[in-house]
């Protein structure tokens, strides 16, 4: 069933007491439960749904969108551990199951992990996989220093924060270069700081070159419009500058020089 794990626009075939049956491309049908209907739908009407399997492994459609579709990554919170795997919250009534064989490490309830939604061809069910490295693209030659990228922060380490770049590459934000609050699961803008000899990418949250100072200067000016003054100067502690502006003391002094 090619609709499984994806967002689909399907036609309503018929209504029953349980809901609406939607036409699949292979000639079959899938149930959209009554709780997802507004009561205004008509036979032949097209409706956008996500298709997965219910607790009895039957195909079912919902109008909710999960955190990730088939072959996509998302940061998900572990809900329950069993002997055979872990159930993850991915935004749907039925949790996504990560089999123990597909888990990179033990996952305790309440913790967040990077999960890829995959199709188990043996059971024709959607499952989660936390062995994310198997799906990453290793060739990073297309990236250049200073390039702006979208990242998903997925793990904190003693060195910094691991991040998924553009959904396919891995990068690292060094903790001593982060001057703003970051949470696991944040989707933020970053910049390629360096492409290392091993092909891995180092990241930073501020742009390189003159743009970095111009953006910092704009931030200071916007704060001055609201607060009229800032209790900062050349002798201010790095901690107070970080707390107020989210930048290093070195960057702050460069920004003030730019403003002058």
PEKAVEN-V598105 format. One record per backbone hydrogen bond with DSSP energy under -0.5 kcal/mol. CO is the residue of the C=O (numbers start at 1). NH is the residue of the N-H. Records with the same first field share a line. If there is no record, write none. Layout:
CO: NH, NH
This chain:
1: 4
3: 6, 51
5: 70
6: 8, 51
8: 10, 49
10: 47
11: 13, 23
12: 44
14: 21
16: 19
18: 34
19: 16
20: 22, 32
21: 13, 14
22: 30
24: 27
28: 24
30: 22
31: 33, 61
32: 20
33: 36
34: 37
42: 45
45: 12
47: 10, 49
49: 8
50: 52, 62
51: 5
52: 60
54: 57
58: 54
59: 31
60: 52
61: 33
62: 50
64: 66
69: 72
72: 117
74: 76, 115
76: 113
77: 89
78: 110
80: 87
84: 100
85: 82
86: 98
87: 79, 80
88: 90, 96
89: 77
90: 67
93: 95
96: 88
97: 99, 128
98: 86
99: 102
100: 103
102: 130, 131
106: 108
108: 111
111: 78
113: 76, 115
115: 74
116: 118, 129
117: 71
118: 120, 127
119: 121
120: 123, 124, 125
125: 120
127: 118
129: 116
130: 132
131: 134
132: 135
133: 136
136: 138
138: 140
140: 143
144: 147
147: 192
149: 190
150: 166
151: 153, 188
152: 164
153: 185
155: 162
159: 175
160: 157
161: 173
162: 154, 155
163: 165, 171
164: 152, 166
165: 168, 169
168: 137
169: 165
170: 201
171: 163
172: 174, 203
173: 161
174: 177
175: 178
177: 179
183: 186
186: 153, 188
188: 151
190: 149
191: 193, 204
192: 146
194: 196, 202
196: 199
200: 196
201: 172
202: 193, 194
203: 174
204: 191
208: 211
209: 212, 213
210: 214
211: 215
212: 216
213: 217
214: 218
215: 219
216: 220
217: 221
218: 222
219: 223
220: 224
221: 225
222: 226
223: 227
224: 228
227: 229
230: 232
233: 236
237: 241
238: 242
239: 243
240: 244
241: 245, 246, 247
242: 246
248: 252
249: 253
250: 254
251: 255
252: 256
253: 257
254: 258
255: 259
256: 260
